[in-house]
Amino acid sequence: MKKIIKTSKAPAPIGPYNQAVLSGNTLYTSGQIAIDPSSGELKNNSIQEETSLVMENMKAVLAAANMTFENVVKTSIFISDMRSFSEINKVYGSYFNEESAPARETVEVANLPKFVNIEISMIAVK
């Protein structure tokens, strides 16, 4: 049985998907990009700003499922330029305790929705 997770504190889906799906104790999030949920505007003036907003959006989705970053067991990061990895990693890393950080992959891709520079999805467990 699955439960759809929705919050107005993260961007509304721009296609036929939901922000997250809870199945049992496991939460599967859709990828988040740097859209400001209050204005609907894309915020990508810098990779740091973009990454921070993606993480804040993800924080809101997790909170809607009564979870935090401590519940995250796996993340997938898709970026448009691997040369941005160190800046992304600094911002991303500030949201996790290094000793309990989740498993992760980071993949450079040709394009992302709305031609953003980063998209992150997560799997979390209660």
Summary of the structure (lengths in Angstrom):
residues: 126
radius of gyration: 13.6
end to end distance: 15.7
largest distance: 41.1
contacts: 373
relative contact order: 0.24
helix: 31%
strand: 29%
